[in-house]
Amino acid sequence: MSNFVFNNPAFQQQDPRKAATYPGAPRGAQGTYAPPPPPAAAQAASFQHAGMDAAAHARLEGMYSAPSAGAIETDRMTVEDTVWKTAGLFGILLVTAVIGWVWTLGGLVPRFGVAEGSLVPWMVGALGGFILAMVVTFTSRKKVRPALIFAYAAFEGLFVGGISAFFETVWPGVVMQATLATVAVVGVTLALFASGRVRASKKMTKIVLIAMVGYLVFQVVNLILMWTGVVNADLTFGLYSMKIAGIPLGLIIGILVVLMAAYSLVMDFDQIQQGVRNGAPRPYGWVGAFGIMVTVVWLYVEILRILAILRGSD
């Protein structure tokens, strides 16, 4: 599974002959199997054969022609409801991103020709977001707490706003470029998934997961080398700024990471669909929205770094 938050029974593929095993499943349902109801036409024919009057038949036809029940009526997770929840979380993120942006710019002080900004919103957002991401991931296996997910979106907004303001000060215009590129990648990925042209496969998922672990190790090593001064201070992004045949290593790695993030989105969409098929309770739509936010923020930061490396190598 790509996103750690989807490591939850609600999003696991289940045997249809068994009851749902997600948290919140009704008691006494385990091990039972309710066969699918017969088609509407077959039911109507059987009722007519039994001598049902015309008025009752008309009521039956009206029931089957009525719009299907939504998430509120069924209290079950739906794709549409998850989309609205995702939009709400990104609304919170944008509001706090503006706060992080203004906060960071207020602390920017020119020094040796390079702007150094207040790292408080950046660090607070990153640390708070990481802690809440872990809490949400582990607690949602038993109970979904939307308030924690709202708080995560708020902290992520501080992080995104802070880091964006800093990058924009050093490389003017890079934030708009990164935002448009992120929207484009998410839009294309969603369109391909909705059309059925792209789907998650077990083999590809394993490859991506291994690559993600390797990339995480690379990031940790790079940070250690930068903090200890092993890497030349002139290399702004550490190992990312090193060049191979004149091409920044960060550009090569960045393109691969963007592809990984796009495939992670595909896996996120697939897991949300699985949750809907499982009949997961409606609050799990917040978990699906949270998972998408985690991936999109990761994608945005990676694109932001790629563009900064390209601008720095000019």
ChimeraX commands (.cxc) that place a marker at each C-alpha (Angstrom):
marker #1 position 0.00,0.00,0.00 radius 0.5
marker #1 position 1.37,3.43,-0.93 radius 0.5
marker #1 position 0.02,5.71,1.76 radius 0.5
marker #1 position 0.47,4.53,5.34 radius 0.5
marker #1 position -2.91,5.93,6.32 radius 0.5
marker #1 position -4.68,3.39,4.11 radius 0.5
marker #1 position -3.17,0.52,6.08 radius 0.5
marker #1 position -6.60,0.09,7.60 radius 0.5
marker #1 position -9.18,-2.73,7.39 radius 0.5
marker #1 position -11.72,-0.29,5.98 radius 0.5
marker #1 position -9.67,-0.01,2.77 radius 0.5
marker #1 position -8.61,-3.66,2.48 radius 0.5
marker #1 position -10.04,-5.98,-0.13 radius 0.5
marker #1 position -12.46,-8.29,1.66 radius 0.5
marker #1 position -14.19,-11.57,1.00 radius 0.5
marker #1 position -17.79,-10.66,0.03 radius 0.5
marker #1 position -19.05,-13.81,1.80 radius 0.5
marker #1 position -17.90,-12.39,5.13 radius 0.5
marker #1 position -19.05,-9.41,7.08 radius 0.5
marker #1 position -17.10,-6.18,6.92 radius 0.5
marker #1 position -14.17,-6.20,9.33 radius 0.5
marker #1 position -13.59,-2.45,9.42 radius 0.5
marker #1 position -13.94,-0.63,12.73 radius 0.5
marker #1 position -17.57,0.33,13.20 radius 0.5
marker #1 position -19.04,-2.67,11.46 radius 0.5
marker #1 position -22.34,-3.71,13.07 radius 0.5
marker #1 position -22.09,-6.37,15.74 radius 0.5
marker #1 position -23.34,-9.82,14.94 radius 0.5
marker #1 position -22.62,-9.40,11.24 radius 0.5
marker #1 position -19.35,-11.33,11.20 radius 0.5
marker #1 position -19.46,-14.51,9.19 radius 0.5
marker #1 position -22.81,-13.73,7.61 radius 0.5
marker #1 position -23.54,-13.29,3.96 radius 0.5
marker #1 position -26.58,-11.59,2.54 radius 0.5
marker #1 position -27.15,-12.53,-1.11 radius 0.5
marker #1 position -27.73,-9.63,-3.47 radius 0.5
marker #1 position -31.40,-8.70,-3.94 radius 0.5
marker #1 position -33.04,-9.76,-7.19 radius 0.5
marker #1 position -33.24,-7.19,-9.98 radius 0.5
marker #1 position -36.06,-4.69,-9.89 radius 0.5
marker #1 position -37.72,-6.16,-12.97 radius 0.5
marker #1 position -37.75,-9.64,-11.47 radius 0.5
marker #1 position -39.27,-8.38,-8.23 radius 0.5
marker #1 position -41.96,-6.45,-10.06 radius 0.5
marker #1 position -42.83,-9.51,-12.15 radius 0.5
marker #1 position -43.11,-11.72,-9.08 radius 0.5
marker #1 position -45.36,-9.22,-7.31 radius 0.5
marker #1 position -47.57,-8.90,-10.37 radius 0.5
marker #1 position -47.83,-12.68,-10.61 radius 0.5
marker #1 position -48.99,-12.75,-6.99 radius 0.5
marker #1 position -51.84,-10.41,-7.83 radius 0.5
marker #1 position -50.48,-7.11,-6.55 radius 0.5
marker #1 position -52.77,-4.24,-7.49 radius 0.5
marker #1 position -51.77,-1.49,-9.91 radius 0.5
marker #1 position -51.31,1.16,-7.20 radius 0.5
marker #1 position -48.79,-0.93,-5.26 radius 0.5
marker #1 position -46.94,-1.72,-8.47 radius 0.5
marker #1 position -46.75,2.01,-9.27 radius 0.5
marker #1 position -45.31,2.73,-5.82 radius 0.5
marker #1 position -42.72,0.02,-6.36 radius 0.5
marker #1 position -41.74,1.48,-9.71 radius 0.5
marker #1 position -41.37,4.89,-8.06 radius 0.5
marker #1 position -39.06,3.47,-5.42 radius 0.5
marker #1 position -36.72,1.99,-8.02 radius 0.5
marker #1 position -36.75,5.11,-10.21 radius 0.5
marker #1 position -35.93,7.41,-7.27 radius 0.5
marker #1 position -32.34,8.73,-6.94 radius 0.5
marker #1 position -29.97,6.48,-5.04 radius 0.5
marker #1 position -29.31,7.30,-1.41 radius 0.5
marker #1 position -26.20,9.35,-0.69 radius 0.5
marker #1 position -23.66,9.27,2.11 radius 0.5
marker #1 position -25.94,11.10,4.56 radius 0.5
marker #1 position -28.87,8.72,4.01 radius 0.5
marker #1 position -26.80,5.55,4.14 radius 0.5
marker #1 position -24.15,6.76,6.61 radius 0.5
marker #1 position -21.62,5.02,4.39 radius 0.5
marker #1 position -18.51,6.29,2.64 radius 0.5
marker #1 position -18.97,7.48,-0.96 radius 0.5
marker #1 position -16.61,8.90,-3.56 radius 0.5
marker #1 position -18.59,12.15,-3.81 radius 0.5
marker #1 position -18.59,12.67,-0.05 radius 0.5
marker #1 position -14.85,12.00,0.08 radius 0.5
marker #1 position -14.29,14.60,-2.64 radius 0.5
marker #1 position -16.14,17.24,-0.61 radius 0.5
marker #1 position -14.18,16.32,2.51 radius 0.5
marker #1 position -10.92,16.59,0.55 radius 0.5
marker #1 position -11.92,20.05,-0.69 radius 0.5
marker #1 position -12.68,21.09,2.89 radius 0.5
marker #1 position -9.27,19.96,4.15 radius 0.5
marker #1 position -7.49,21.83,1.37 radius 0.5
marker #1 position -9.55,24.90,2.26 radius 0.5
marker #1 position -8.15,24.72,5.80 radius 0.5
marker #1 position -4.65,24.20,4.41 radius 0.5
marker #1 position -4.90,27.28,2.18 radius 0.5
marker #1 position -6.04,29.50,5.05 radius 0.5
marker #1 position -3.16,28.50,7.32 radius 0.5
marker #1 position -0.76,28.58,4.35 radius 0.5
marker #1 position -1.50,32.29,4.00 radius 0.5
marker #1 position -0.72,32.70,7.71 radius 0.5
marker #1 position 2.54,30.77,7.31 radius 0.5
marker #1 position 3.44,32.83,4.23 radius 0.5
marker #1 position 2.89,36.20,5.94 radius 0.5
marker #1 position 4.58,35.00,9.14 radius 0.5
marker #1 position 7.67,33.89,7.21 radius 0.5
marker #1 position 7.91,37.02,5.09 radius 0.5
marker #1 position 7.68,39.13,8.23 radius 0.5
marker #1 position 10.82,37.46,9.51 radius 0.5
marker #1 position 12.83,37.65,6.30 radius 0.5
marker #1 position 16.04,39.62,6.65 radius 0.5
marker #1 position 18.45,40.14,3.72 radius 0.5
marker #1 position 21.88,38.81,4.53 radius 0.5
marker #1 position 24.80,38.54,2.14 radius 0.5
marker #1 position 22.40,38.92,-0.75 radius 0.5
marker #1 position 20.36,35.86,0.27 radius 0.5
marker #1 position 17.08,36.12,2.14 radius 0.5
marker #1 position 16.97,34.25,5.41 radius 0.5
marker #1 position 13.52,33.85,6.85 radius 0.5
marker #1 position 11.82,32.89,10.04 radius 0.5
marker #1 position 11.85,29.11,10.26 radius 0.5
marker #1 position 9.21,29.05,13.00 radius 0.5
marker #1 position 6.11,28.40,10.80 radius 0.5
marker #1 position 8.09,26.00,8.63 radius 0.5
marker #1 position 9.38,23.96,11.59 radius 0.5
marker #1 position 6.18,24.14,13.64 radius 0.5
marker #1 position 4.11,23.03,10.65 radius 0.5
marker #1 position 6.46,20.18,9.73 radius 0.5
marker #1 position 6.78,18.86,13.28 radius 0.5
marker #1 position 3.09,19.26,14.14 radius 0.5
marker #1 position 2.02,17.73,10.84 radius 0.5
marker #1 position 4.30,14.72,11.29 radius 0.5
marker #1 position 3.10,14.03,14.85 radius 0.5
marker #1 position -0.57,14.38,13.90 radius 0.5
marker #1 position -0.08,12.21,10.81 radius 0.5
marker #1 position 1.20,9.40,13.04 radius 0.5
marker #1 position -1.62,9.88,15.55 radius 0.5
marker #1 position -4.31,9.91,12.85 radius 0.5
marker #1 position -2.85,6.84,11.18 radius 0.5
marker #1 position -2.84,4.69,14.29 radius 0.5
marker #1 position -6.02,5.96,15.97 radius 0.5
marker #1 position -8.16,5.73,12.82 radius 0.5
marker #1 position -7.87,1.94,12.96 radius 0.5
marker #1 position -10.28,2.08,15.92 radius 0.5
marker #1 position -12.07,5.39,15.55 radius 0.5
marker #1 position -11.92,8.27,13.09 radius 0.5
marker #1 position -11.43,11.65,14.75 radius 0.5
marker #1 position -12.03,14.43,12.18 radius 0.5
marker #1 position -10.75,17.09,14.60 radius 0.5
marker #1 position -7.26,15.58,14.44 radius 0.5
marker #1 position -7.41,15.57,10.64 radius 0.5
marker #1 position -8.48,19.24,10.65 radius 0.5
marker #1 position -5.53,20.05,12.91 radius 0.5
marker #1 position -3.20,18.15,10.56 radius 0.5
marker #1 position -4.43,20.22,7.60 radius 0.5
marker #1 position -3.81,23.41,9.60 radius 0.5
marker #1 position -0.24,22.43,10.49 radius 0.5
marker #1 position 0.46,21.34,6.91 radius 0.5
marker #1 position -0.74,24.76,5.79 radius 0.5
marker #1 position 1.81,26.45,8.05 radius 0.5
marker #1 position 4.53,24.22,6.61 radius 0.5
marker #1 position 3.51,24.74,2.98 radius 0.5
marker #1 position 3.08,28.50,3.44 radius 0.5
marker #1 position 6.40,28.87,5.25 radius 0.5
marker #1 position 8.50,26.85,2.83 radius 0.5
marker #1 position 6.76,28.46,-0.16 radius 0.5
marker #1 position 7.47,31.99,1.09 radius 0.5
marker #1 position 11.13,31.16,1.63 radius 0.5
marker #1 position 11.53,29.62,-1.83 radius 0.5
marker #1 position 9.64,32.49,-3.46 radius 0.5
marker #1 position 11.99,35.03,-1.86 radius 0.5
marker #1 position 15.08,33.26,-3.17 radius 0.5
marker #1 position 13.63,32.17,-6.54 radius 0.5
marker #1 position 10.79,34.59,-7.50 radius 0.5
marker #1 position 7.94,32.95,-9.40 radius 0.5
marker #1 position 8.80,29.40,-8.38 radius 0.5
marker #1 position 5.72,28.95,-6.17 radius 0.5
marker #1 position 3.23,29.69,-8.96 radius 0.5
marker #1 position 5.10,27.34,-11.26 radius 0.5
marker #1 position 5.11,24.57,-8.63 radius 0.5
marker #1 position 1.41,25.09,-7.89 radius 0.5
marker #1 position 0.41,24.88,-11.55 radius 0.5
marker #1 position 2.61,21.81,-12.07 radius 0.5
marker #1 position 1.10,20.08,-9.02 radius 0.5
marker #1 position -2.46,20.81,-10.16 radius 0.5
marker #1 position -1.57,19.51,-13.63 radius 0.5
marker #1 position -0.08,16.24,-12.30 radius 0.5
marker #1 position -3.04,15.63,-9.96 radius 0.5
marker #1 position -5.55,16.47,-12.69 radius 0.5
marker #1 position -3.95,14.22,-15.31 radius 0.5
marker #1 position -3.57,11.37,-12.82 radius 0.5
marker #1 position -7.21,11.64,-11.73 radius 0.5
marker #1 position -8.41,11.79,-15.34 radius 0.5
marker #1 position -6.40,8.70,-16.30 radius 0.5
marker #1 position -7.67,6.82,-13.25 radius 0.5
marker #1 position -11.30,7.83,-13.83 radius 0.5
marker #1 position -11.08,6.70,-17.47 radius 0.5
marker #1 position -9.70,3.33,-16.42 radius 0.5
marker #1 position -6.45,3.81,-18.34 radius 0.5
marker #1 position -4.31,3.63,-15.21 radius 0.5
marker #1 position -4.77,1.17,-12.36 radius 0.5
marker #1 position -2.63,0.01,-9.46 radius 0.5
marker #1 position -1.06,-3.42,-9.87 radius 0.5
marker #1 position 0.56,-5.59,-7.21 radius 0.5
marker #1 position 3.88,-5.81,-9.06 radius 0.5
marker #1 position 4.14,-2.07,-9.71 radius 0.5
marker #1 position 3.06,-1.31,-6.16 radius 0.5
marker #1 position 5.91,-3.40,-4.75 radius 0.5
marker #1 position 8.41,-1.65,-7.04 radius 0.5
marker #1 position 7.17,1.79,-6.00 radius 0.5
marker #1 position 7.21,0.92,-2.30 radius 0.5
marker #1 position 10.82,-0.29,-2.53 radius 0.5
marker #1 position 11.77,2.89,-4.41 radius 0.5
marker #1 position 10.05,5.03,-1.77 radius 0.5
marker #1 position 12.00,3.35,1.03 radius 0.5
marker #1 position 15.24,3.89,-0.90 radius 0.5
marker #1 position 14.37,7.55,-1.44 radius 0.5
marker #1 position 13.64,7.99,2.27 radius 0.5
marker #1 position 17.08,6.59,3.12 radius 0.5
marker #1 position 18.66,8.95,0.57 radius 0.5
marker #1 position 16.93,11.95,2.16 radius 0.5
marker #1 position 18.09,11.00,5.66 radius 0.5
marker #1 position 21.69,10.53,4.48 radius 0.5
marker #1 position 21.59,13.85,2.63 radius 0.5
marker #1 position 20.36,15.70,5.73 radius 0.5
marker #1 position 23.06,14.14,7.89 radius 0.5
marker #1 position 25.78,15.08,5.39 radius 0.5
marker #1 position 24.49,18.67,5.23 radius 0.5
marker #1 position 24.19,19.07,9.01 radius 0.5
marker #1 position 27.66,17.65,9.64 radius 0.5
marker #1 position 29.23,19.83,6.93 radius 0.5
marker #1 position 30.51,16.86,4.94 radius 0.5
marker #1 position 28.78,18.18,1.83 radius 0.5
marker #1 position 30.15,21.41,0.36 radius 0.5
marker #1 position 28.25,24.41,1.72 radius 0.5
marker #1 position 27.99,25.80,-1.82 radius 0.5
marker #1 position 25.62,22.94,-2.66 radius 0.5
marker #1 position 22.29,24.46,-1.57 radius 0.5
marker #1 position 20.41,21.16,-1.56 radius 0.5
marker #1 position 23.31,18.92,-0.64 radius 0.5
marker #1 position 23.58,15.81,-2.80 radius 0.5
marker #1 position 20.66,17.05,-4.88 radius 0.5
marker #1 position 22.83,19.90,-6.18 radius 0.5
marker #1 position 25.63,17.62,-7.38 radius 0.5
marker #1 position 25.86,17.25,-11.14 radius 0.5
marker #1 position 26.22,14.15,-13.26 radius 0.5
marker #1 position 27.24,14.85,-16.86 radius 0.5
marker #1 position 26.18,18.46,-16.27 radius 0.5
marker #1 position 22.70,17.49,-15.03 radius 0.5
marker #1 position 21.82,18.15,-11.36 radius 0.5
marker #1 position 21.27,14.91,-9.47 radius 0.5
marker #1 position 18.20,16.49,-7.91 radius 0.5
marker #1 position 16.59,16.85,-11.34 radius 0.5
marker #1 position 17.07,13.16,-12.15 radius 0.5
marker #1 position 15.84,12.00,-8.76 radius 0.5
marker #1 position 13.07,14.60,-8.71 radius 0.5
marker #1 position 11.49,13.37,-11.94 radius 0.5
marker #1 position 11.47,9.80,-10.61 radius 0.5
marker #1 position 9.95,10.98,-7.31 radius 0.5
marker #1 position 7.20,12.91,-9.10 radius 0.5
marker #1 position 6.34,9.72,-11.00 radius 0.5
marker #1 position 6.27,7.83,-7.69 radius 0.5
marker #1 position 4.00,10.44,-6.15 radius 0.5
marker #1 position 1.66,10.30,-9.15 radius 0.5
marker #1 position 1.45,6.51,-8.85 radius 0.5
marker #1 position 0.85,6.93,-5.12 radius 0.5
marker #1 position -2.18,9.06,-6.01 radius 0.5
marker #1 position -3.43,6.22,-8.20 radius 0.5
marker #1 position -3.10,3.85,-5.25 radius 0.5
marker #1 position -4.87,6.37,-3.00 radius 0.5
marker #1 position -7.81,6.60,-5.42 radius 0.5
marker #1 position -7.91,2.82,-5.66 radius 0.5
marker #1 position -7.99,2.43,-1.86 radius 0.5
marker #1 position -10.82,4.96,-1.58 radius 0.5
marker #1 position -12.84,3.01,-4.14 radius 0.5
marker #1 position -12.16,-0.15,-2.13 radius 0.5
marker #1 position -13.43,1.56,1.02 radius 0.5
marker #1 position -16.63,2.48,-0.82 radius 0.5
marker #1 position -17.06,-1.09,-2.04 radius 0.5
marker #1 position -16.54,-2.36,1.51 radius 0.5
marker #1 position -19.34,-0.11,2.73 radius 0.5
marker #1 position -17.05,1.64,5.20 radius 0.5
marker #1 position -18.76,4.09,7.59 radius 0.5
marker #1 position -19.07,7.66,6.35 radius 0.5
marker #1 position -16.37,9.10,8.70 radius 0.5
marker #1 position -13.77,7.09,6.80 radius 0.5
marker #1 position -14.18,9.62,4.00 radius 0.5
marker #1 position -12.06,11.91,6.19 radius 0.5
marker #1 position -9.34,9.25,6.25 radius 0.5
marker #1 position -9.42,9.05,2.45 radius 0.5
marker #1 position -9.21,12.85,2.18 radius 0.5
marker #1 position -6.33,12.88,4.66 radius 0.5
marker #1 position -4.44,10.31,2.60 radius 0.5
marker #1 position -4.82,12.36,-0.58 radius 0.5
marker #1 position -3.60,15.49,1.21 radius 0.5
marker #1 position -0.47,13.70,2.42 radius 0.5
marker #1 position 0.41,12.65,-1.14 radius 0.5
marker #1 position -0.40,16.01,-2.77 radius 0.5
marker #1 position 1.71,17.97,-0.26 radius 0.5
marker #1 position 4.60,15.57,-0.88 radius 0.5
marker #1 position 4.18,16.05,-4.63 radius 0.5
marker #1 position 4.14,19.85,-4.31 radius 0.5
marker #1 position 7.30,19.99,-2.18 radius 0.5
marker #1 position 9.17,17.75,-4.61 radius 0.5
marker #1 position 8.15,19.85,-7.61 radius 0.5
marker #1 position 9.09,23.02,-5.70 radius 0.5
marker #1 position 12.57,21.61,-5.08 radius 0.5
marker #1 position 13.01,20.52,-8.71 radius 0.5
marker #1 position 12.18,24.01,-9.99 radius 0.5
marker #1 position 14.48,25.62,-7.41 radius 0.5
marker #1 position 17.35,23.34,-8.48 radius 0.5
marker #1 position 16.74,24.21,-12.12 radius 0.5
marker #1 position 16.69,27.93,-11.33 radius 0.5
marker #1 position 19.85,27.57,-9.25 radius 0.5
marker #1 position 21.71,25.85,-12.06 radius 0.5
marker #1 position 21.02,28.62,-14.58 radius 0.5
marker link #1:1,2 radius 0.2
marker link #1:2,3 radius 0.2
marker link #1:3,4 radius 0.2
marker link #1:4,5 radius 0.2
marker link #1:5,6 radius 0.2
marker link #1:6,7 radius 0.2
marker link #1:7,8 radius 0.2
marker link #1:8,9 radius 0.2
marker link #1:9,10 radius 0.2
marker link #1:10,11 radius 0.2
marker link #1:11,12 radius 0.2
marker link #1:12,13 radius 0.2
marker link #1:13,14 radius 0.2
marker link #1:14,15 radius 0.2
marker link #1:15,16 radius 0.2
marker link #1:16,17 radius 0.2
marker link #1:17,18 radius 0.2
marker link #1:18,19 radius 0.2
marker link #1:19,20 radius 0.2
marker link #1:20,21 radius 0.2
marker link #1:21,22 radius 0.2
marker link #1:22,23 radius 0.2
marker link #1:23,24 radius 0.2
marker link #1:24,25 radius 0.2
marker link #1:25,26 radius 0.2
marker link #1:26,27 radius 0.2
marker link #1:27,28 radius 0.2
marker link #1:28,29 radius 0.2
marker link #1:29,30 radius 0.2
marker link #1:30,31 radius 0.2
marker link #1:31,32 radius 0.2
marker link #1:32,33 radius 0.2
marker link #1:33,34 radius 0.2
marker link #1:34,35 radius 0.2
marker link #1:35,36 radius 0.2
marker link #1:36,37 radius 0.2
marker link #1:37,38 radius 0.2
marker link #1:38,39 radius 0.2
marker link #1:39,40 radius 0.2
marker link #1:40,41 radius 0.2
marker link #1:41,42 radius 0.2
marker link #1:42,43 radius 0.2
marker link #1:43,44 radius 0.2
marker link #1:44,45 radius 0.2
marker link #1:45,46 radius 0.2
marker link #1:46,47 radius 0.2
marker link #1:47,48 radius 0.2
marker link #1:48,49 radius 0.2
marker link #1:49,50 radius 0.2
marker link #1:50,51 radius 0.2
marker link #1:51,52 radius 0.2
marker link #1:52,53 radius 0.2
marker link #1:53,54 radius 0.2
marker link #1:54,55 radius 0.2
marker link #1:55,56 radius 0.2
marker link #1:56,57 radius 0.2
marker link #1:57,58 radius 0.2
marker link #1:58,59 radius 0.2
marker link #1:59,60 radius 0.2
marker link #1:60,61 radius 0.2
marker link #1:61,62 radius 0.2
marker link #1:62,63 radius 0.2
marker link #1:63,64 radius 0.2
marker link #1:64,65 radius 0.2
marker link #1:65,66 radius 0.2
marker link #1:66,67 radius 0.2
marker link #1:67,68 radius 0.2
marker link #1:68,69 radius 0.2
marker link #1:69,70 radius 0.2
marker link #1:70,71 radius 0.2
marker link #1:71,72 radius 0.2
marker link #1:72,73 radius 0.2
marker link #1:73,74 radius 0.2
marker link #1:74,75 radius 0.2
marker link #1:75,76 radius 0.2
marker link #1:76,77 radius 0.2
marker link #1:77,78 radius 0.2
marker link #1:78,79 radius 0.2
marker link #1:79,80 radius 0.2
marker link #1:80,81 radius 0.2
marker link #1:81,82 radius 0.2
marker link #1:82,83 radius 0.2
marker link #1:83,84 radius 0.2
marker link #1:84,85 radius 0.2
marker link #1:85,86 radius 0.2
marker link #1:86,87 radius 0.2
marker link #1:87,88 radius 0.2
marker link #1:88,89 radius 0.2
marker link #1:89,90 radius 0.2
marker link #1:90,91 radius 0.2
marker link #1:91,92 radius 0.2
marker link #1:92,93 radius 0.2
marker link #1:93,94 radius 0.2
marker link #1:94,95 radius 0.2
marker link #1:95,96 radius 0.2
marker link #1:96,97 radius 0.2
marker link #1:97,98 radius 0.2
marker link #1:98,99 radius 0.2
marker link #1:99,100 radius 0.2
marker link #1:100,101 radius 0.2
marker link #1:101,102 radius 0.2
marker link #1:102,103 radius 0.2
marker link #1:103,104 radius 0.2
marker link #1:104,105 radius 0.2
marker link #1:105,106 radius 0.2
marker link #1:106,107 radius 0.2
marker link #1:107,108 radius 0.2
marker link #1:108,109 radius 0.2
marker link #1:109,110 radius 0.2
marker link #1:110,111 radius 0.2
marker link #1:111,112 radius 0.2
marker link #1:112,113 radius 0.2
marker link #1:113,114 radius 0.2
marker link #1:114,115 radius 0.2
marker link #1:115,116 radius 0.2
marker link #1:116,117 radius 0.2
marker link #1:117,118 radius 0.2
marker link #1:118,119 radius 0.2
marker link #1:119,120 radius 0.2
marker link #1:120,121 radius 0.2
marker link #1:121,122 radius 0.2
marker link #1:122,123 radius 0.2
marker link #1:123,124 radius 0.2
marker link #1:124,125 radius 0.2
marker link #1:125,126 radius 0.2
marker link #1:126,127 radius 0.2
marker link #1:127,128 radius 0.2
marker link #1:128,129 radius 0.2
marker link #1:129,130 radius 0.2
marker link #1:130,131 radius 0.2
marker link #1:131,132 radius 0.2
marker link #1:132,133 radius 0.2
marker link #1:133,134 radius 0.2
marker link #1:134,135 radius 0.2
marker link #1:135,136 radius 0.2
marker link #1:136,137 radius 0.2
marker link #1:137,138 radius 0.2
marker link #1:138,139 radius 0.2
marker link #1:139,140 radius 0.2
marker link #1:140,141 radius 0.2
marker link #1:141,142 radius 0.2
marker link #1:142,143 radius 0.2
marker link #1:143,144 radius 0.2
marker link #1:144,145 radius 0.2
marker link #1:145,146 radius 0.2
marker link #1:146,147 radius 0.2
marker link #1:147,148 radius 0.2
marker link #1:148,149 radius 0.2
marker link #1:149,150 radius 0.2
marker link #1:150,151 radius 0.2
marker link #1:151,152 radius 0.2
marker link #1:152,153 radius 0.2
marker link #1:153,154 radius 0.2
marker link #1:154,155 radius 0.2
marker link #1:155,156 radius 0.2
marker link #1:156,157 radius 0.2
marker link #1:157,158 radius 0.2
marker link #1:158,159 radius 0.2
marker link #1:159,160 radius 0.2
marker link #1:160,161 radius 0.2
marker link #1:161,162 radius 0.2
marker link #1:162,163 radius 0.2
marker link #1:163,164 radius 0.2
marker link #1:164,165 radius 0.2
marker link #1:165,166 radius 0.2
marker link #1:166,167 radius 0.2
marker link #1:167,168 radius 0.2
marker link #1:168,169 radius 0.2
marker link #1:169,170 radius 0.2
marker link #1:170,171 radius 0.2
marker link #1:171,172 radius 0.2
marker link #1:172,173 radius 0.2
marker link #1:173,174 radius 0.2
marker link #1:174,175 radius 0.2
marker link #1:175,176 radius 0.2
marker link #1:176,177 radius 0.2
marker link #1:177,178 radius 0.2
marker link #1:178,179 radius 0.2
marker link #1:179,180 radius 0.2
marker link #1:180,181 radius 0.2
marker link #1:181,182 radius 0.2
marker link #1:182,183 radius 0.2
marker link #1:183,184 radius 0.2
marker link #1:184,185 radius 0.2
marker link #1:185,186 radius 0.2
marker link #1:186,187 radius 0.2
marker link #1:187,188 radius 0.2
marker link #1:188,189 radius 0.2
marker link #1:189,190 radius 0.2
marker link #1:190,191 radius 0.2
marker link #1:191,192 radius 0.2
marker link #1:192,193 radius 0.2
marker link #1:193,194 radius 0.2
marker link #1:194,195 radius 0.2
marker link #1:195,196 radius 0.2
marker link #1:196,197 radius 0.2
marker link #1:197,198 radius 0.2
marker link #1:198,199 radius 0.2
marker link #1:199,200 radius 0.2
marker link #1:200,201 radius 0.2
marker link #1:201,202 radius 0.2
marker link #1:202,203 radius 0.2
marker link #1:203,204 radius 0.2
marker link #1:204,205 radius 0.2
marker link #1:205,206 radius 0.2
marker link #1:206,207 radius 0.2
marker link #1:207,208 radius 0.2
marker link #1:208,209 radius 0.2
marker link #1:209,210 radius 0.2
marker link #1:210,211 radius 0.2
marker link #1:211,212 radius 0.2
marker link #1:212,213 radius 0.2
marker link #1:213,214 radius 0.2
marker link #1:214,215 radius 0.2
marker link #1:215,216 radius 0.2
marker link #1:216,217 radius 0.2
marker link #1:217,218 radius 0.2
marker link #1:218,219 radius 0.2
marker link #1:219,220 radius 0.2
marker link #1:220,221 radius 0.2
marker link #1:221,222 radius 0.2
marker link #1:222,223 radius 0.2
marker link #1:223,224 radius 0.2
marker link #1:224,225 radius 0.2
marker link #1:225,226 radius 0.2
marker link #1:226,227 radius 0.2
marker link #1:227,228 radius 0.2
marker link #1:228,229 radius 0.2
marker link #1:229,230 radius 0.2
marker link #1:230,231 radius 0.2
marker link #1:231,232 radius 0.2
marker link #1:232,233 radius 0.2
marker link #1:233,234 radius 0.2
marker link #1:234,235 radius 0.2
marker link #1:235,236 radius 0.2
marker link #1:236,237 radius 0.2
marker link #1:237,238 radius 0.2
marker link #1:238,239 radius 0.2
marker link #1:239,240 radius 0.2
marker link #1:240,241 radius 0.2
marker link #1:241,242 radius 0.2
marker link #1:242,243 radius 0.2
marker link #1:243,244 radius 0.2
marker link #1:244,245 radius 0.2
marker link #1:245,246 radius 0.2
marker link #1:246,247 radius 0.2
marker link #1:247,248 radius 0.2
marker link #1:248,249 radius 0.2
marker link #1:249,250 radius 0.2
marker link #1:250,251 radius 0.2
marker link #1:251,252 radius 0.2
marker link #1:252,253 radius 0.2
marker link #1:253,254 radius 0.2
marker link #1:254,255 radius 0.2
marker link #1:255,256 radius 0.2
marker link #1:256,257 radius 0.2
marker link #1:257,258 radius 0.2
marker link #1:258,259 radius 0.2
marker link #1:259,260 radius 0.2
marker link #1:260,261 radius 0.2
marker link #1:261,262 radius 0.2
marker link #1:262,263 radius 0.2
marker link #1:263,264 radius 0.2
marker link #1:264,265 radius 0.2
marker link #1:265,266 radius 0.2
marker link #1:266,267 radius 0.2
marker link #1:267,268 radius 0.2
marker link #1:268,269 radius 0.2
marker link #1:269,270 radius 0.2
marker link #1:270,271 radius 0.2
marker link #1:271,272 radius 0.2
marker link #1:272,273 radius 0.2
marker link #1:273,274 radius 0.2
marker link #1:274,275 radius 0.2
marker link #1:275,276 radius 0.2
marker link #1:276,277 radius 0.2
marker link #1:277,278 radius 0.2
marker link #1:278,279 radius 0.2
marker link #1:279,280 radius 0.2
marker link #1:280,281 radius 0.2
marker link #1:281,282 radius 0.2
marker link #1:282,283 radius 0.2
marker link #1:283,284 radius 0.2
marker link #1:284,285 radius 0.2
marker link #1:285,286 radius 0.2
marker link #1:286,287 radius 0.2
marker link #1:287,288 radius 0.2
marker link #1:288,289 radius 0.2
marker link #1:289,290 radius 0.2
marker link #1:290,291 radius 0.2
marker link #1:291,292 radius 0.2
marker link #1:292,293 radius 0.2
marker link #1:293,294 radius 0.2
marker link #1:294,295 radius 0.2
marker link #1:295,296 radius 0.2
marker link #1:296,297 radius 0.2
marker link #1:297,298 radius 0.2
marker link #1:298,299 radius 0.2
marker link #1:299,300 radius 0.2
marker link #1:300,301 radius 0.2
marker link #1:301,302 radius 0.2
marker link #1:302,303 radius 0.2
marker link #1:303,304 radius 0.2
marker link #1:304,305 radius 0.2
marker link #1:305,306 radius 0.2
marker link #1:306,307 radius 0.2
marker link #1:307,308 radius 0.2
marker link #1:308,309 radius 0.2
marker link #1:309,310 radius 0.2
marker link #1:310,311 radius 0.2
marker link #1:311,312 radius 0.2
marker link #1:312,313 radius 0.2
marker link #1:313,314 radius 0.2
view
